[in-house]
């Protein structure tokens, strides 16, 4: 495994910091369910562009940060992020080498599974949840995926990523 310079890890950390900022920005109540799943999308991006450096540990860390930010039971989002990251790593060649619109479809599917799992866990723990409204968030995440990928591809250093 090739070691990446600290600047690359700094870039990954800065993208997650931007994702956290975009996650906590207040939205109007009528559009709150359409908020993209920024942290999950960034986790998927870094897994697809750098699978040997950003894998299950990075997914667990991102999920744990989301648990802290959103106030969900600790470990809930971390568990779901790791589970979905594992499946994403298993089908990595299919997703990573697909055209961008197919990648957006895969990411939308994974975001829908993320919302479904989160809603099921919240329902099991006694919280009132609307599972179907999570699919709106998955659709908006799939719609922003091409823009996010093109922006991050311009920002990340080409020499450090396989």
MDAnalysis code that builds the backbone (N, CA, C; Angstrom):
import MDAnalysis as mda
import numpy as np

u = mda.Universe.empty(486, n_residues=162, atom_resindex=np.repeat(np.arange(162), 3), trajectory=True)
u.add_TopologyAttr("name", ["N", "CA", "C"] * 162)
u.add_TopologyAttr("resid", np.arange(1, 163))
u.add_TopologyAttr("resname", ["UNK", "UNK", "UNK", "UNK", "UNK", "UNK", "UNK", "UNK", "UNK", "UNK", "UNK", "UNK", "UNK", "UNK", "UNK", "UNK", "UNK", "UNK", "UNK", "UNK", "UNK", "UNK", "UNK", "UNK", "UNK", "UNK", "UNK", "UNK", "UNK", "UNK", "UNK", "UNK", "UNK", "UNK", "UNK", "UNK", "UNK", "UNK", "UNK", "UNK", "UNK", "UNK", "UNK", "UNK", "UNK", "UNK", "UNK", "UNK", "UNK", "UNK", "UNK", "UNK", "UNK", "UNK", "UNK", "UNK", "UNK", "UNK", "UNK", "UNK", "UNK", "UNK", "UNK", "UNK", "UNK", "UNK", "UNK", "UNK", "UNK", "UNK", "UNK", "UNK", "UNK", "UNK", "UNK", "UNK", "UNK", "UNK", "UNK", "UNK", "UNK", "UNK", "UNK", "UNK", "UNK", "UNK", "UNK", "UNK", "UNK", "UNK", "UNK", "UNK", "UNK", "UNK", "UNK", "UNK", "UNK", "UNK", "UNK", "UNK", "UNK", "UNK", "UNK", "UNK", "UNK", "UNK", "UNK", "UNK", "UNK", "UNK", "UNK", "UNK", "UNK", "UNK", "UNK", "UNK", "UNK", "UNK", "UNK", "UNK", "UNK", "UNK", "UNK", "UNK", "UNK", "UNK", "UNK", "UNK", "UNK", "UNK", "UNK", "UNK", "UNK", "UNK", "UNK", "UNK", "UNK", "UNK", "UNK", "UNK", "UNK", "UNK", "UNK", "UNK", "UNK", "UNK", "UNK", "UNK", "UNK", "UNK", "UNK", "UNK", "UNK", "UNK", "UNK", "UNK", "UNK", "UNK", "UNK", "UNK", "UNK", "UNK"])
u.atoms.positions = np.array([
    [0.845, -1.176, 0.000],
    [0.000, 0.000, 0.000],
    [0.890, 1.239, 0.000],
    [0.631, 2.118, -0.905],
    [1.391, 3.341, -1.031],
    [0.929, 4.345, 0.023],
    [1.882, 4.953, 0.723],
    [1.548, 5.958, 1.729],
    [1.320, 7.304, 1.052],
    [0.296, 7.989, 1.500],
    [-0.009, 9.303, 0.953],
    [0.637, 10.377, 1.803],
    [1.039, 11.483, 1.182],
    [1.614, 12.574, 1.966],
    [0.548, 13.216, 2.850],
    [0.986, 13.903, 3.910],
    [0.025, 14.536, 4.821],
    [-0.906, 15.531, 4.138],
    [-0.473, 16.145, 3.040],
    [-1.344, 17.111, 2.364],
    [-2.593, 16.441, 1.814],
    [-2.473, 15.175, 1.410],
    [-3.637, 14.472, 0.893],
    [-4.645, 14.218, 2.009],
    [-4.158, 13.791, 3.174],
    [-5.059, 13.574, 4.304],
    [-5.681, 14.889, 4.760],
    [-4.921, 15.963, 4.644],
    [-5.461, 17.285, 4.966],
    [-6.594, 17.637, 4.005],
    [-6.424, 17.328, 2.728],
    [-7.476, 17.589, 1.741],
    [-8.731, 16.775, 2.051],
    [-8.561, 15.514, 2.419],
    [-9.706, 14.681, 2.781],
    [-10.414, 15.267, 3.994],
    [-9.632, 15.667, 5.001],
    [-10.222, 16.257, 6.208],
    [-10.963, 17.553, 5.882],
    [-10.414, 18.362, 4.994],
    [-11.076, 19.627, 4.638],
    [-12.377, 19.383, 3.880],
    [-12.406, 18.354, 3.037],
    [-13.661, 18.069, 2.335],
    [-14.729, 17.597, 3.319],
    [-14.324, 16.810, 4.312],
    [-15.295, 16.383, 5.325],
    [-15.731, 17.551, 6.198],
    [-14.823, 18.479, 6.475],
    [-15.206, 19.678, 7.227],
    [-16.216, 20.506, 6.436],
    [-15.999, 20.636, 5.128],
    [-16.977, 21.332, 4.282],
    [-18.301, 20.577, 4.263],
    [-18.244, 19.246, 4.228],
    [-19.465, 18.440, 4.275],
    [-20.224, 18.620, 5.574],
    [-19.497, 18.706, 6.685],
    [-20.143, 18.956, 7.981],
    [-20.812, 20.315, 7.972],
    [-20.115, 21.307, 7.432],
    [-20.691, 22.647, 7.345],
    [-21.971, 22.634, 6.510],
    [-21.947, 21.957, 5.372],
    [-23.140, 21.881, 4.524],
    [-24.259, 21.082, 5.186],
    [-23.898, 20.150, 6.056],
    [-24.900, 19.346, 6.753],
    [-25.620, 20.148, 7.830],
    [-24.910, 21.052, 8.501],
    [-25.527, 21.768, 9.624],
    [-26.109, 23.123, 9.240],
    [-25.972, 23.516, 7.981],
    [-26.598, 24.772, 7.547],
    [-28.106, 24.642, 7.715],
    [-28.731, 25.631, 8.354],
    [-30.193, 25.533, 8.518],
    [-30.914, 25.651, 7.173],
    [-31.899, 24.819, 6.994],
    [-32.754, 24.823, 5.805],
    [-34.154, 25.239, 6.223],
    [-34.943, 25.801, 5.305],
    [-36.353, 26.043, 5.630],
    [-37.062, 24.718, 5.900],
    [-38.074, 24.764, 6.748],
    [-38.767, 23.543, 7.167],
    [-39.382, 22.789, 5.987],
    [-39.856, 23.503, 4.955],
    [-40.543, 22.845, 3.854],
    [-39.595, 22.054, 2.952],
    [-38.293, 22.300, 3.046],
    [-37.353, 21.607, 2.161],
    [-36.337, 20.766, 2.943],
    [-36.557, 20.606, 4.233],
    [-35.580, 19.919, 5.081],
    [-35.328, 18.476, 4.640],
    [-36.331, 17.808, 4.095],
    [-36.156, 16.414, 3.684],
    [-35.366, 16.282, 2.387],
    [-35.161, 17.382, 1.676],
    [-34.413, 17.327, 0.419],
    [-32.923, 17.602, 0.622],
    [-32.497, 17.742, 1.872],
    [-31.081, 18.005, 2.142],
    [-30.243, 16.817, 1.659],
    [-29.234, 17.080, 0.826],
    [-28.379, 15.971, 0.372],
    [-27.615, 15.344, 1.539],
    [-27.258, 14.111, 1.383],
    [-26.473, 13.397, 2.393],
    [-24.991, 13.644, 2.107],
    [-24.530, 14.831, 2.481],
    [-23.194, 15.285, 2.118],
    [-22.093, 14.368, 2.638],
    [-22.150, 14.036, 3.920],
    [-21.076, 13.240, 4.515],
    [-21.045, 11.833, 3.912],
    [-22.206, 11.254, 3.710],
    [-22.239, 9.920, 3.104],
    [-21.738, 9.982, 1.658],
    [-22.114, 11.020, 0.921],
    [-21.649, 11.158, -0.462],
    [-20.131, 11.353, -0.508],
    [-19.586, 12.138, 0.422],
    [-18.135, 12.316, 0.469],
    [-17.427, 11.016, 0.833],
    [-18.017, 10.271, 1.744],
    [-17.445, 8.970, 2.095],
    [-17.407, 8.064, 0.865],
    [-18.490, 8.034, 0.118],
    [-18.531, 7.225, -1.108],
    [-17.507, 7.719, -2.123],
    [-17.374, 9.035, -2.257],
    [-16.411, 9.593, -3.209],
    [-14.988, 9.152, -2.876],
    [-14.604, 9.307, -1.612],
    [-13.235, 8.968, -1.242],
    [-13.001, 7.466, -1.287],
    [-14.016, 6.671, -1.030],
    [-13.860, 5.221, -1.171],
    [-13.659, 4.857, -2.641],
    [-14.371, 5.534, -3.533],
    [-14.253, 5.226, -4.960],
    [-12.958, 5.748, -5.570],
    [-12.438, 6.867, -5.072],
    [-11.218, 7.419, -5.662],
    [-9.955, 6.910, -4.987],
    [-10.062, 6.504, -3.739],
    [-8.887, 6.068, -2.997],
    [-9.247, 4.923, -2.055],
    [-9.598, 3.752, -2.592],
    [-10.099, 2.671, -1.734],
    [-9.061, 2.097, -0.774],
    [-7.784, 2.197, -1.110],
    [-6.779, 1.638, -0.204],
    [-6.503, 2.553, 0.984],
    [-6.831, 3.833, 0.883],
    [-6.614, 4.757, 1.987],
    [-7.899, 5.096, 2.739],
    [-9.019, 5.088, 2.066],
    [-10.300, 5.428, 2.697],
    [-11.224, 4.231, 2.556],
    [-11.338, 3.491, 3.611],
    [-12.169, 2.302, 3.572],
    [-13.153, 2.276, 4.713],
    [-13.191, 1.157, 5.394],
    [-14.174, 0.957, 6.451],
    [-13.909, 1.836, 7.669],
    [-12.636, 2.071, 7.989],
    [-12.322, 2.930, 9.139],
    [-12.765, 4.361, 8.861],
    [-12.520, 4.837, 7.657],
    [-12.964, 6.185, 7.297],
    [-14.482, 6.271, 7.309],
    [-15.155, 5.225, 6.849],
    [-16.621, 5.219, 6.861],
    [-17.147, 5.230, 8.290],
    [-16.522, 4.452, 9.178],
    [-16.957, 4.436, 10.574],
    [-16.735, 5.808, 11.214],
    [-15.583, 6.429, 10.935],
    [-15.290, 7.746, 11.497],
    [-16.293, 8.777, 11.004],
    [-16.600, 8.759, 9.716],
    [-17.581, 9.701, 9.170],
    [-18.954, 9.462, 9.778],
    [-19.343, 8.210, 9.917],
    [-20.630, 7.896, 10.535],
    [-20.686, 8.315, 11.987],
    [-19.595, 8.123, 12.713],
    [-19.554, 8.533, 14.119],
    [-19.649, 10.050, 14.237],
    [-18.977, 10.773, 13.327],
    [-19.113, 12.238, 13.311],
    [-20.557, 12.649, 13.044],
    [-21.216, 11.944, 12.135],
    [-22.627, 12.243, 11.873],
    [-23.491, 11.947, 13.087],
    [-23.158, 10.889, 13.833],
    [-23.881, 10.607, 15.076],
    [-23.743, 11.773, 16.046],
    [-22.531, 12.300, 16.162],
    [-22.299, 13.415, 17.078],
    [-23.003, 14.688, 16.619],
    [-22.995, 14.934, 15.319],
    [-23.584, 16.165, 14.782],
    [-25.103, 16.137, 14.853],
    [-25.701, 15.019, 14.463],
    [-27.162, 14.964, 14.347],
    [-27.861, 14.509, 15.612],
    [-27.110, 14.002, 16.577],
    [-27.733, 13.592, 17.830],
    [-28.410, 12.238, 17.782],
    [-28.099, 11.435, 16.794],
    [-28.652, 10.079, 16.753],
    [-27.903, 9.219, 17.768],
    [-28.457, 8.075, 18.142],
    [-27.743, 7.203, 19.089],
    [-26.340, 6.876, 18.571],
    [-25.362, 6.962, 19.459],
    [-23.980, 6.755, 19.041],
    [-23.789, 5.374, 18.432],
    [-23.200, 5.365, 17.266],
    [-22.931, 4.128, 16.564],
    [-23.955, 3.782, 15.502],
    [-25.093, 4.460, 15.506],
    [-26.135, 4.124, 14.532],
    [-25.673, 4.418, 13.114],
    [-25.310, 5.660, 12.863],
    [-24.881, 6.006, 11.510],
    [-23.524, 5.393, 11.193],
    [-22.677, 5.250, 12.210],
    [-21.382, 4.609, 11.989],
    [-21.578, 3.179, 11.495],
    [-22.509, 2.450, 12.100],
    [-22.786, 1.072, 11.677],
    [-23.303, 1.032, 10.241],
    [-24.248, 1.901, 9.925],
    [-24.835, 1.895, 8.579],
    [-23.801, 2.336, 7.544],
    [-22.986, 3.345, 7.871],
    [-21.940, 3.788, 6.945],
    [-20.961, 2.643, 6.656],
    [-20.543, 1.915, 7.693],
    [-19.599, 0.808, 7.498],
    [-20.239, -0.304, 6.674],
    [-21.471, -0.617, 6.964],
    [-22.175, -1.662, 6.222],
    [-22.260, -1.317, 4.734],
    [-22.668, -0.087, 4.432],
    [-22.798, 0.314, 3.030],
    [-21.436, 0.505, 2.365],
    [-20.439, 0.970, 3.125],
    [-19.088, 1.094, 2.573],
    [-18.525, -0.279, 2.219],
    [-18.830, -1.274, 3.025],
    [-18.394, -2.643, 2.728],
    [-18.983, -3.114, 1.393],
    [-20.277, -2.885, 1.214],
    [-20.907, -3.291, -0.048],
    [-20.362, -2.480, -1.224],
    [-20.079, -1.196, -0.988],
    [-19.507, -0.369, -2.048],
    [-18.115, -0.872, -2.428],
    [-17.330, -1.271, -1.441],
    [-16.007, -1.821, -1.738],
    [-16.104, -3.159, -2.469],
    [-17.132, -3.933, -2.178],
    [-17.310, -5.219, -2.857],
    [-17.635, -5.037, -4.338],
    [-18.392, -4.004, -4.669],
    [-18.734, -3.764, -6.077],
    [-17.929, -2.592, -6.643],
    [-16.792, -2.306, -6.032],
    [-15.956, -1.174, -6.421],
    [-15.678, -1.102, -7.919],
    [-15.229, -2.173, -8.584],
    [-14.931, -2.051, -10.015],
    [-16.146, -1.662, -10.852],
    [-17.300, -2.147, -10.456],
    [-18.513, -1.840, -11.218],
    [-18.842, -0.354, -11.117],
    [-18.740, 0.198, -9.916],
    [-19.131, 1.595, -9.697],
    [-18.035, 2.554, -10.144],
    [-16.794, 2.279, -9.777],
    [-15.713, 3.231, -10.036],
    [-15.463, 3.456, -11.522],
    [-15.678, 2.441, -12.338],
    [-15.385, 2.573, -13.762],
    [-16.637, 2.758, -14.612],
    [-17.721, 3.131, -13.979],
    [-18.972, 3.409, -14.691],
    [-19.010, 4.872, -15.106],
    [-19.813, 5.207, -16.105],
    [-20.027, 6.613, -16.435],
    [-20.645, 7.349, -15.242],
    [-20.498, 8.645, -15.230],
    [-20.905, 9.442, -14.068],
    [-22.400, 9.319, -13.780],
    [-23.225, 9.193, -14.802],
    [-24.665, 9.087, -14.545],
    [-25.004, 7.741, -13.906],
    [-24.251, 6.680, -14.256],
    [-24.465, 5.394, -13.588],
    [-23.944, 5.434, -12.158],
    [-22.836, 6.139, -11.957],
    [-22.349, 6.323, -10.592],
    [-23.386, 7.050, -9.749],
    [-24.001, 8.069, -10.322],
    [-25.036, 8.808, -9.591],
    [-26.203, 7.896, -9.233],
    [-26.536, 6.985, -10.126],
    [-27.607, 6.023, -9.826],
    [-27.217, 5.100, -8.678],
    [-25.981, 4.601, -8.712],
    [-25.505, 3.750, -7.619],
    [-25.492, 4.515, -6.296],
    [-24.999, 5.744, -6.331],
    [-24.927, 6.543, -5.104],
    [-26.332, 6.850, -4.606],
    [-27.256, 7.142, -5.517],
    [-28.646, 7.349, -5.103],
    [-29.225, 6.113, -4.443],
    [-28.919, 4.939, -4.992],
    [-29.381, 3.686, -4.389],
    [-28.771, 3.488, -3.006],
    [-27.471, 3.737, -2.884],
    [-26.823, 3.592, -1.583],
    [-27.353, 4.615, -0.578],
    [-27.641, 5.831, -1.031],
    [-28.223, 6.834, -0.129],
    [-29.635, 6.436, 0.294],
    [-30.384, 5.842, -0.621],
    [-31.722, 5.359, -0.259],
    [-31.623, 4.234, 0.766],
    [-30.672, 3.329, 0.581],
    [-30.455, 2.269, 1.567],
    [-30.007, 2.850, 2.903],
    [-29.182, 3.898, 2.849],
    [-28.760, 4.575, 4.074],
    [-29.970, 5.140, 4.810],
    [-30.825, 5.857, 4.093],
    [-32.021, 6.419, 4.717],
    [-32.963, 5.351, 5.234],
    [-33.099, 4.270, 4.481],
    [-33.964, 3.169, 4.911],
    [-33.440, 2.526, 6.195],
    [-32.146, 2.249, 6.230],
    [-31.557, 1.644, 7.437],
    [-31.642, 2.592, 8.628],
    [-31.354, 3.881, 8.398],
    [-31.436, 4.860, 9.496],
    [-32.858, 4.933, 10.028],
    [-33.826, 4.990, 9.123],
    [-35.223, 5.059, 9.541],
    [-35.672, 3.816, 10.279],
    [-35.215, 2.651, 9.817],
    [-35.583, 1.408, 10.501],
    [-34.997, 1.362, 11.908],
    [-33.748, 1.760, 12.044],
    [-33.124, 1.748, 13.370],
    [-33.818, 2.741, 14.292],
    [-34.134, 3.928, 13.781],
    [-34.851, 4.908, 14.611],
    [-36.227, 4.392, 14.992],
    [-36.894, 3.711, 14.065],
    [-38.200, 3.135, 14.378],
    [-38.113, 2.055, 15.444],
    [-37.071, 1.231, 15.365],
    [-36.888, 0.171, 16.363],
    [-36.589, 0.735, 17.745],
    [-35.965, 1.918, 17.781],
    [-35.624, 2.509, 19.079],
    [-36.727, 3.405, 19.614],
    [-37.875, 3.417, 18.946],
    [-39.032, 4.128, 19.470],
    [-39.213, 5.547, 18.982],
    [-38.421, 5.982, 18.023],
    [-38.567, 7.329, 17.480],
    [-39.596, 7.326, 16.353],
    [-40.286, 8.430, 16.209],
    [-41.229, 8.584, 15.107],
    [-40.435, 8.982, 13.864],
    [-40.558, 8.225, 12.804],
    [-39.783, 8.503, 11.601],
    [-40.646, 8.301, 10.361],
    [-40.281, 9.007, 9.318],
    [-40.956, 8.899, 8.022],
    [-39.931, 8.351, 7.031],
    [-39.900, 7.046, 6.890],
    [-38.865, 6.398, 6.086],
    [-38.928, 6.840, 4.628],
    [-40.109, 6.993, 4.078],
    [-40.224, 7.330, 2.655],
    [-39.679, 8.715, 2.334],
    [-39.676, 9.620, 3.302],
    [-39.141, 10.951, 3.048],
    [-37.621, 10.933, 2.881],
    [-36.964, 9.887, 3.348],
    [-35.514, 9.781, 3.161],
    [-35.154, 9.574, 1.692],
    [-36.080, 9.090, 0.890],
    [-35.801, 8.876, -0.525],
    [-35.656, 10.198, -1.280],
    [-36.280, 11.252, -0.782],
    [-36.097, 12.577, -1.391],
    [-34.647, 13.006, -1.238],
    [-34.095, 12.790, -0.060],
    [-32.692, 13.110, 0.188],
    [-31.772, 12.284, -0.709],
    [-32.117, 11.037, -0.921],
    [-31.311, 10.181, -1.801],
    [-31.339, 10.697, -3.239],
    [-32.496, 11.164, -3.682],
    [-32.600, 11.703, -5.049],
    [-31.775, 12.975, -5.199],
    [-31.829, 13.872, -4.213],
    [-31.040, 15.101, -4.324],
    [-29.549, 14.797, -4.258],
    [-29.171, 13.800, -3.471],
    [-27.760, 13.418, -3.420],
    [-27.312, 12.865, -4.772],
    [-28.145, 12.055, -5.397],
    [-27.809, 11.532, -6.725],
    [-27.728, 12.660, -7.753],
    [-28.569, 13.666, -7.607],
    [-28.545, 14.787, -8.550],
    [-27.302, 15.654, -8.390],
    [-26.803, 15.813, -7.160],
    [-25.608, 16.643, -6.970],
    [-24.320, 15.859, -7.181],
    [-24.405, 14.529, -7.286],
    [-23.209, 13.696, -7.417],
    [-22.310, 14.117, -8.581],
    [-22.807, 14.312, -9.805],
    [-21.900, 14.696, -10.899],
    [-21.171, 16.015, -10.641],
    [-21.862, 16.987, -10.079],
    [-21.223, 18.268, -9.777],
    [-20.181, 18.108, -8.681],
    [-20.516, 17.342, -7.663],
    [-19.586, 17.130, -6.561],
    [-18.330, 16.406, -7.042],
    [-18.504, 15.386, -7.868],
    [-17.361, 14.624, -8.368],
    [-16.472, 15.493, -9.247],
    [-17.061, 16.266, -10.137],
    [-16.231, 17.104, -11.009],
    [-15.492, 18.170, -10.212],
    [-16.129, 18.725, -9.188],
    [-15.462, 19.718, -8.345],
    [-14.315, 19.088, -7.564],
    [-14.566, 17.958, -6.939],
    [-13.516, 17.309, -6.148],
    [-12.398, 16.754, -7.023],
    [-12.713, 16.329, -8.234],
    [-11.660, 15.855, -9.138],
    [-10.722, 16.987, -9.542],
    [-11.237, 18.200, -9.616],
    [-10.384, 19.341, -9.925],
    [-9.543, 19.756, -8.725],
    [-10.047, 19.503, -7.531],
    [-9.361, 19.947, -6.318],
    [-8.288, 18.960, -5.867],
    [-8.562, 17.685, -5.960],
    [-7.620, 16.703, -5.409],
    [-6.382, 16.596, -6.290],
    [-5.254, 16.388, -5.656],
    [-4.015, 16.267, -6.438],
    [-3.971, 14.950, -7.203],
    [-3.823, 15.033, -8.489],
    [-3.849, 13.845, -9.346],
    [-2.669, 12.905, -9.060],
    [-1.556, 13.446, -8.644],
    [-0.371, 12.619, -8.464],
    [-0.466, 11.679, -7.271],
    [-1.345, 11.986, -6.321],
    [-1.364, 11.208, -5.087],
    [-2.428, 10.136, -5.063],
    [-3.314, 10.085, -6.056],
    [-4.426, 9.141, -6.038],
    [-4.287, 8.208, -7.223],
    [-4.493, 6.942, -6.977],
    [-4.487, 5.977, -8.079],
    [-5.782, 6.050, -8.819],
])
